[in-house]
Amino acid sequence: MPSADPQRWYFGWNIVAAATVLTALTVGMRLGLGPLFLPMAEDLGFSRSLLSTIVAVGMLCYGAAMPLAGWLVARRGTRHVLLWGTAMLVVATLWAVNTRTPLGLMLSFGVLMSLGAGFTSPIALTPIISRWFNRRRGMALFFLSTGSMAGIAIMTPALGLALQHLSWQATLLGFAVLFSAITVPSALLVMRDQAPPDGDAPLPGSAAHAANPVAPVGQHYTVLQAMRTATFLKITLGLFACGFSMNLLGTHGMPMLMDHGFDATTSALGIGLIGVVAIPSTVVLGRLADRMPRRKLLAAIYCVRGFGFFSLLLAGSTLELYGTSVIGGIAWAGSIALSSAILADIYGVRLVGVLYGWAYLGHQVGAAISSWLGGWGFEHLGTHWLAFGLAGALLMLASGVALLLPGKAAPAPARASTA
């Protein structure tokens, strides 16, 4: 099958478009649960602590599903994994809206729905996009980050609007219907694992090829061998810092700003401005990802975020807060897309799904730790500097580590083996 003709529409962009919409729905639902929280707690008679525990279990299950989803994509294909995930999400929704017990909601809403979301998450979509794109891989994967940001920005107000007219059960059912109506046709009609042999690979000697040389297809590595390399551990450390900081800001950002003297409206606008700016910035960063070494761009993103966390702690006026939010929003998205692109560059598309899944588990572990540390640090020490200062330090560390990532394919292990 010949390479893509640059004069004709490349089918890979159809896959990117569908994947972006699916990411918006999946990530938006997992991270935009805020409007559902109180209606569910009040209707079911659950305490906030109990429902928070169920949500926390769901986040861990969502992360745990990632390696499994990546492994299944490599063996059964993207289409099958998306359809399985959709089926699990529908069953979980039907179960959740008909249960009234903590255990029932834990198993349905917390566990099964999270597994379904994991199977339809960017983890399941990264390998197929990496397979279809070489020259514009960074830009293509950045669209998934755009979908994530758009999902959070759209799903939260959409759920809030729906709950003004419907019960939380009807809102969840409506989401499941919409999700199935989009996912099933996309899986059956758009997702094609069979890509051109070299995707949209650049010509040897071109600027794109020099900035991010195309790696071998990872035939020298097993998954365990790749996970023991320093490169994989460096990427995982960066994603740990990413998850720690993003979830800390989402969970404790507003309380921190209000404790520092900002009112609720100003605090909410300051946090929301980060997400608004992040949506268009992902398009620009995506284009840069294919024009400069990805490791340098990843280091710059982590560095800007790190300074942003210290700046949020020091902001003393509304202008300083909004200025910090705008600058931080420019670099808020992109680390996940760049990390997955680097994994594909170095280890090849054959392993990228399962490796990305295991690396993303580090992201979720960081998220869980920061949720706990943000509350514990303030309750016991009376300050947000512990958690937010640590987030800034971790991001600065991740920036330095990213610069140590290789700019080309990693060398083959001493003893070659098949995965």
N, C-alpha and C positions, 0 to 999 in steps of 0.2 A: 504494500500500500504506500503510495508516494507521500512525501511531506506536504504539509499544507501549502497551497498556492496563495501567496500574499495578496493576489488580486481578487480572490474570492472570499466569501464569508467563511470563516473557520468555525466548524461545528463545535469546537471546544468552548466557544463563548456561550452557546446555548446551555452547556453543562454548568458553566460558571453562573449564569443568570438563575437557573433553577436552584443551584446550591446556595446562592445568596439568599433567595426567598426562604428556603428551608431553614437556613441558619437563623434568619430573623425570627421565624416562628419558634424554633426550638430554644434558642438562647433567650429570646424575649420572654418565653413562658417560664423558663427555669429561674431567671434573674429578675423577672418583673412581677413576682408573686405578691408584692406589697399590698395591692388593693384587695386581694382575696383573704388576707390574713385575719383581719378582725371579723368580717362576716362569717368565716368558717368557725372561728373560735366561739363567737356568740351563739351561732345556730346549734353547734354541737355541744356547747357547754364545756368546752375545753379551756384550761388556763393557757395564758400566753406561753408559759414555760413549757407546757406539754406540747403545744403545737410547734413551738420553736424547735423542740427536740425532734419532732417528726420531720420538719423541714431540714434540719441539720443532717439527719440520717439520709434524707433524699439527696443532699448535695454530695455526701460521701459515696452513695450508690451511683450517682451520676458520674463521678470520677472513676469509680471502680469499673464501670461499664466500658470505659474508653479503650483499655488494652484489648478486651474481648472483642469489641467492635472492630478494631484495627486488624486483629487476627482473623476474624470471620470475613472481612472484606478481601483480605489477601487470598482466602481459600474459596469463598463462594461468590464473591463479586459484590459490587455496590448495590445493585438492584435488590438482591435477596435481603441484604442487611437492612436497607431502608424499609422494605415491606414488612419484615419481622418487627422492626422497631415501631412501625405504625400500628401493627396489630396489637403489640403490647400496650401502647399508649391508649388505644381505644378500649381494650379490656380493662385497663387500670382505671380509666375515667368512669366507665359503667359501674365498676366495683366501688369507686370512691364516692360517687353520688348516692349510692344506696346503702352505705355503711354508717353506723352511728357509734362505733366503738373505737377507742384509741388503737387497738391492735389492727382492726380492719383498715383504718386510715393509714396506719404505718405501713402495712403491707401493700396497699393499693397506691395511695398518693405518694408515700415515701419511697417505697422500694420499686414496685413494678413500673410506675410511671417514669421514674428516674432512669431505669434501665432502658425503657423505650426511647426516652429523650437522648440517652447516650448513643443508642444505635442510629439515631437520625441527626447526630451532632456533626460539627465540622470534622471530627475524627474519621467518620465514615466517608466524608466527601474529599478530604485532602488527597488520598492516594489517586483517585481518578483525575483530579485536576492536575496533580503533579505529573501524571502519565501523559496527559494531553498537552502540557505546556513545558517548554524548556526555556526558550528565549524570553517569554513573558510570564514565567512562573511566579515571580514575586508579585507582579501586578494582579495576576489571576487569583492568587491566594489572599491578597489583600482585600478582595471583594468579600471574602468570608468575614473579615474583620468589620467591613462596612455593614454587612448584614447583622452582625452581632450588635453593633452600636445602634443601628436602626431598629432592631428588634426591641432593645431595652427602651429606646425613646418612644416607640410606637405602642408596644404591648401594654406598658404600664398605664398610660391614659386610656387606651382602648378597653382594658379590663375595668378600669374605674368607671368609664361611661356605661359599660354593659351592666355593671352592678347597680347603677342607679335605677334600672328598669327590670332587672332579672335577678333571680336568686343566684348564689354562688354555684349551685348544682347546674342550673341552666347555662350559666356562663361557661363552666367547664365543658359541658356537652357541646355547646356551640363552637368552642375552640377545637374540640376533637373532630367535629364534622368538617370545619374549615381546613384543619391540618390534613385530614385524610383526602379531601378533595384536591389538595395541591400535591401532596406527597405521592400518592398512588400513580397518577398520570405521569408525574416527573420521573418516577422510578421505571415505569414501563416504557415510556416513549423517548425520554431524553438521556438517561444514564446509559452510556456505552463504555464498558471497560476496555474494549478493543480500540486503541488509539493508533495513529500513524506511528511507524517504527521510531522516528526521531521527533515526534510531536511537532512543535514549531521551532525546532532547534536553530540557533543562529549559525551563520556561516563561519567556519574557522577563521580566526584572525579579526573578526568584527569586534567592536567595542563592547557589546553585550557579552560576547564569549570571553573576552579578556577579563571583564569585571567579575563574572561568575561562571567559570568554566564548568561544563556539563560533566558530572561525575559518571563513572561506570555504573552499571545497574546493580551493584551490591552483591554480585554473585559470590564474592569471597567471604561473606559474613553470614553467620547465623545471628538470630536475634540476641542470644546471650552474649556472643562475642562482641556485637555492636554495643550492647548495654554496658559492657565492661571497659569500653574505651573512654579516654579522658574527654573526648569531644562530646559524647552523649551526656556525661556527667555535668559538663559545663552548661550545656543547653538546659538540662533539667534544673540546675541551680538557678539559672535565669528565670525559668518558668515558676519556680518556687517563689522567688522574689516578686514576680508579676502577680501571682495569685494572692500572696500575702498583702501586697499594697492595694490591689484593686478591691478585694473584699473588705479590707479595713476601711477604705474610703466609703464604700457603699453602705457598710453597717454602722460605722462610728463617725463618719465625716460630719454629718449634721450635728450630732451631740457635741463633738469637739468644737465646732465653730460657735455654737450657741454658748458653750461654757466659756469661750473666749470673748463673749460680749456681743456677737451678732444676733439679730432677731431671726425667727424661724424662716421668714420669707427670703431675707438676704442669704441665709445659709443654704436654703434649697436652690435658689438661683445660682449661687456660686458653684454648687456641686453639679447642677444640671447643665451649666454652661460648658463644663468639661466634655460631657457627652455630645452636646450640640456641635462644638468645634471639632470633635473627633470624627464625625461622619465625613465631612469633605476632606479632612486632612488625610484620611486613609487612601483616598484616590491619588493624592499627590505623593504620599509615601510609597504607594504601590508602584508608581512610575519610577521613582528613585531606586527602588529595590532591584530593578533590572538594568540600572545605569551606573551603579557604584557597588563596591563590595558589600554584600549583605551584612557581614560581621561588623563593619564600621557603622552602618546605619542602625543596626541593633544596639550597638554600644551607645550611640548618640541618643536613641530613644530612652534607654534605661537611665542615662545620665540626666537628661532633662526631667524625667519623672522624679528622680532622686532629689534634685534641687527643688522641684515643685512641692514635695512633701515638707521639706524644711521651710519653704516659703509660706505654705498654708499655716504652719504652726506660728510663724512670726507675723502674719498679716494682721495689721492693726486698724485698717480702714477698709471701707467698701471698695474703693478703687484698687487698693492692693490685692484684695481678695479676687476681684473680677479679673484683674490683670494676670494674676497667678493661674486662674482657671483657664484663661484663653491660651496661655503658653503651655500649661500642662495638657490641655486638650489636644494640642497639635501632636503631642507624642504619646497620647493615652492609648491609642490602638496601634497595632502593628507588631508587637513583640511575638505574639502567637503565630501570626502569618509568617514572619521572618524565620522563626525557629523551625517551623515545619518545612519551609523552603530550604533552609540550610540542611536539615536532615535528609531531604530528598536529594540535594546536591551531593552530599557526602556519601550517603549509604545507598542511594538509588531508590526508585519508586517501588521496588519489590518489598522493601522493608519499612517504608515510611509510615504506613498506617499503624502497625503495631508499635513501632518505636515512638511515634508521636503520642499514641495512647498511653504508654508507660511514662513518658515525659510529662504529659498533661496531668497524670495522677499526682506528680509533684506540685503542680499548680494548685490542685484541690487541697492537698495537705497544707500548703501555705495559707490557703484561704481559711481553712478550719482553725489553724493556730491563731491567725490574726483576729478572727471573730472572738475567740476566748480571751486573748491577751489584751485586746482593746478595752473590754469591760473589766477584767481583773486588775489591770494597771491603774485605771482611774479609781476603782473602788478601794484599792489597798494603798495606793501611793498619792492619790489626789491629782494626778497629772496625766495628760495624753502624750507627753514626750516619750515615754517608754515605747509605746507601740508605734507611734508615727515617726519618731526618731529612728527606731529600728528599721522601719519600712524604707526610709530615706537611705540609711546605711546599706541595707541589703541591695537596693537598686544601684547604688554607686559601686558596690562590689560586683554586681552582675554586669555593669558596664565595663569594668576592667577585665573581667573574665571573658566577655564577648570578644574583646580585641585579641584574645589568645586563640580564638577559634581558627581552624585552618581555612585558607582561602581556596582550597581545592579538595579533591577527593582524598579521604583518609587512606593510608597505606593498607594493603591486605594483611590480615593476621598471619602469624607464622605458619599455622596449619590450616590450610583451606578446607572448607567443608560446605555442604549444602544445607540450606535452612530447612 
